[in-house]
Amino acid sequence: MIISDPKFGKSHLQLASQLRTLRRKVLVTSYPKLRDPGPISYSRFGSFSKLPPRFQSLEDDFSVKNFTIPCEKSKDIRVMASCNGLVLLGESDNCIDYKNLSIWNLSTGFFRNLPGPSFLATSRQSSNDEYLFFVYYGFGHVSASDDYKLVFIKPALDVLPEVHVFSLRANIWKVITTPYSSWPNWGCGQGTLLNGAIHWVIRRRNENWDQVIYAFDLAEERFRQVPLPPVLWENEDDRNPTEIKTLVHLGGSLCILSRELFHRRNGEVWAMTRYGVPESWVKLFQFNVHDLPDVFSRSYSRWDMCFITESDTMVLILNKELFWIECRNEEKPICSGRYRVEEVQPEVPECSFYVVAAVYDETLVSVTE
């Protein structure tokens, strides 16, 4: 009865945040690639404590706890975002159409299904071709109203994109038109929550097709722009353009990853040390995949960044492994730790799995309608 009381969960979160006693964990999700109808293989969830900056023996530092989702199983449920211990789950077809949305508190077992937005992420047909766009989304908390909001942005070719906003308190969706015309960027469009706003990097439809950070304020439900470091455009190659994405920094700064879109051989991580101040952008580190032969020995085309720790250590994922990478004082990066996701025996022999990792806090938070 105590842990199911939303007021108690809120008070516990406030006190733990003030005392800095929140336990932060890494949640790893394995979900199948299978798209064709047939026998179902289910998504699997496991978590472990956030690893220290340096460690030698994985077995001595953490143990993985496996979780079962408390609902009817689906073959493509994945973690989309987290906020205050509430994890947003959804089923997606290649990040294009999301359904079976829900929020889940792994610490208490709290679970609530959410209605989906009233759109499919397909633009109208043009020249007999159907264009499919990645959907931008985010999830966060509004302190003033103690409300949690889910945001989806539907990109469009010839019209202003629509923003679909769901209030968990009111249990309704509403649609807002964005003031910006943009072109979808590459990759899945998960936003980064910071300072009460969700941030995405989007390529604008202007003369230079430049990229900019759009921040959606959850309380005011309005957009603002956050400038990127100008130096990022100096060496951009039209044959291999730059991909920029926002990142979760556990220390509270807005971060971005800049890398080559196609080859992904080089990477830079920047942090905005004073939010909203363009001059406060600093480069935390840069690296080349050839500096880490033990990590990128087999392939580097599909590596991705998961998050940045409080001590500015990168955590990236490649070939179903998580790697803790440190770069200090212009020195070559070193791998200070790695975690191999346990191989899953699929129920369908030809089915393989994707692996994603996210960070969540252990709380007692729940949300009632």
N, C-alpha and C positions, 0 to 999 in steps of 0.2 A: 504493500500500500504506500510505503514511503517513497520508493523509487519511481512509482507510477504517478506521483503527484507533480504536475508541471511546475508549481510554485517552488517546491522543494528542489527540483532539478535546476531551476533558474538560480536560486540562492546558492546552491552548491557550486555552480559554474562561476558565479561572481566571486565567491570567496576563494575558490581554487585559483582563479585568474589573478586575484590580488596577491595571494601568497606564492604564486608561481609554482603550484604543486600539481598542475595538470600533467597527466602522463600522456605523452605523445607516442603514437605507434604507426608502423608502416603496414598498410593493407595491400596485399597482393591478390589480384584476381586473375584466374585462368578461365578463358571462355573460348568456345569452339569456333573454328573458321567455317564450319559446315553451313552451307546456305540452302542446299537442296532438301526437299522433303525426304524423310526417312527416320530411322531410329534416332531418338534424341540423346545427345550428350550434354550434360549440364555444366553450368559455370561453377567454379570452386573458389572459395575465399579462405585466406589464411593471413594472420597478422603476427608481427613480432615487434618488440620494443625497438625504438630508434637506436641504431648502433652508435657506439662512441666513435670519435674521429679516427682513432687508430686501434686496431686490434689484430691479433694473429690467429687465434683459434676460434672459428665460427661456433663450434660446438660449445665452447665455454662461455660465449657471450650472449646467446639468445636461444630461445626455442620457439617454434612456430605453433600457434594455436589455430586450428581449423574451425571454420564456422559454416553453419547450414542456414541458408536464407529461409526465414519463417513464412514462406508463402508457396503457392503452387510453383514448382520448378519450371524454369524456362531455359532454353538452350543458349541464349545469347544475352543474359543479364550481365551488366558490367557496372563498375563504379564510375560515376560521372563527376562527382564533386563531393566535398564535405564541409561542414560548418558547425562548430560547437558540438562536435561528437555525433551529429546527424549526417549520415552518408546518403547521398542521392544515388539511386539505382535506376537503370533504364535498359531497355532492349533496343538495339539499333541495327539497321542494315547499312553497314559501312559509313556510319556517322551522318546518314542522310535523313532517315526518318526514325524518330524516337517514340517508343510506346512502352506500355507496362511500367510507368514511372512509379517510384515509391521512395520513401525515406526510411532509414533503418538506423537504430542505435545498437551497435554491436555489444555495448557494455550491459544494457538492460534488456535487450530483446524487443524494445519498442519498434513497432512496424506500422506504417500507414501507406495505403495505396493512394496515388494521386491521379486525377484526370489528366489526359494529355492535351496538348494544344490542338486547335482545330485547323491544322494544315498539314500538307505533305510537302516536303522540301523539293519541289520540282517547279521550275519556272514554266511559263507558257511556251508552247512550241514556237520555234523560229526556224524557217527554212527546212521544215519537215524533220528537224532534229529536236530531241528533248534534252534539255540541259539539267543536270542534277548538281545541286550545290550542297556543300557541307553546311550544317546548321551551327550557328554560334549559340552557346548556352552558358548559364551560370547560376549559382545558388548562394544565397547569403542571408544575413540577419539584419533587420532594422531595429536598432536599439530603442529609438524614441517610441515606437509603437509595439515593441516586442513581437514583431512579425517576421516570419521567414518567407522569402520570395524566390521564385524560380523564374528565370528569364530565358526565352528562346528568341533568336533573331532569324527571320526567314529572308535570305538574300534574294535579290531580284535583278533582272537585266535592265528593264526599261522604266521601272517605277521605284519609288523610295521603299526600302525594306520595311517590313512590319516587325514590331517588337511585341511579343506575347508575354505578358507578365501574370504570374499566378501567385496569389496571396494564400498562404496556408491558413491564416486566421479567418479570412473571409470565405475561403474555399471556392474562389472564382478566378477565371481568366479574364483579362482585358487586353485589348489590342491598341498599341500606340504606333504612330508613324514616325520613323526616324527623320531628323532634319538633314541627313547626309546621304549622298549617293555614293555607293562604294561597289567594289568588285570583290568577290570572295577571295580570301587568301588561301594558302595551301594547308592541308592537314585538317584534323578535327578541330572544331572551334571552341574548346573548353576555355572559359574565361578565368581570370585570376582575381580573387576577392581581396580587397585591401581598402581600408578607410571608408567602409560603407558603400563601396562601388565595385562593379565587376569590370575588368579590363580585357580588351582584345586588341590585337594588332590587325588592322584591316588595310588593304591596298585601295587607295582612293582613285576614283575615275576622273583624273584630271590630266593635264598635259604631260606631266612627268610620271604618272602612275606611281606616286610615292606611297609609302606606308606611314601610318599614324596609329597611335594608341587611342581608341575610343573608350571612355569610362562611362558606365551607366550607373548613376546615383540611385540606389535602391529606395531611399526615402523620398526624394523629389521626383523620381522616375523621369529623369532628364539626362541627356548626354553632355559630356564635355570632352575636349581633346587634351591629350597629354603629349607633349613633343618628345620625339626620339632624339638620341645623340646625332647631330649632323654628320659626324665623321663616318657613320655607317655607310653613307652613300658615296664616299670618295673613291672606293675601289670596287664598286659593283660592276660585275661583268654581265652584259646582256645575254651571253651564251649560257651562263650559269648564275642566275639572279640570286639575290639574298633572300633567305627566309628568316623572318623575325617572329618570335612568339614570346608572350609573357610567361613568367615563371613564378611559382610559389617560393618565397624566401621565408624560412621559419623564423628569421630575426625581425621580420616586419617591413622590409624594404620592397619597393616595386623593382622587379628584375626582368630582364629580357635576355633571350638567347638569340644570337645572330650567327647564321651559318650558311654555307652554300646549299642551295635547294637540291641540286641533283647529285653531286658527288659527296657532299657532307664530309669533306676531309678536314676542314678547319671550323673552329667554333670560338665565339667570344661571349662572355657573360658580363652584362652591365647592370649596375644597381643605381637607383635614384635615392641618394642618401637623405634628401629632404624632399618629401612628397610635393609634387607640383612645381618644383624649382628646376627649370631646364639646366641651369649651370651646375646642378648637383650630381649629374650623371658621372659615374666613375666606372672604369673597367676593372672588374674584379679579377678576371683572368682570361687568358686565351690559350688555345692548345691546337695541336695538329694530331690527327689520328696516328701518324707515324711516330709520335712521341710516346705512344702507349702500345707497343707491339704485343704485349701479353693480353691486352684487352681486345684489340682490334686485329687479332691474328687471322681470323677467318673472314670476317666481313665487317664493313662499317657503313653500309648504305642504309641500314635500318635502325641505327642507334637513335635514341631520343633521351631528352633530359626529363627527369621526374620532379626533382625539387632541389633547393639549395638549403643546406643546414645552417644553424645559427653561427657556426664557425666558418661559413663560406666554403664548405665542401660540396662539390657537385655530386649528385646521385643520378646516374644514367642507367639506361636499360638497353641490353643488346643480347640477342640470342638466348632469351629466357634467363638472363642473369642480371642482377643489380650490381653496380660497381660504385664504390666511393672513391672519387677522384679529388686530389688536392693539388692546387697550383699556388705557389707562394713566391712573391718577389721576383717575378719574371723568370723563375726557374721552370724547368720542364716538369710537367705534371707527373704525379705518382699515384698508383692505385693503392689505397690504404685498406681496402676491404672489398669483399665480394660475397654475393649470396646467390646460389643456384636454385631456381624455382624447381620444386620437386616435379619430376615427370609424371604426367597424368596418363593413365591407360584409358583411352577413349572407348566408349561403347561402340562407336563406329570405326572400324580399322583405318579407313582412309581419312579420318578426321584428325587434324592437328589443332593446336591451341595458340591463341594470342595470350600475351601476359602484359598486364599493366600494374603500376604501383601508385599508391596515393598515401597521403598522411592524414590521420585523424586523431582527435583527442578523446580520451576516455572521460565521459561525462554521464550525468543522469538526466539529460535533457530529453523531454518529450513534447509533442505539440498536439493539442486537441483541436477539433473543429469548433 
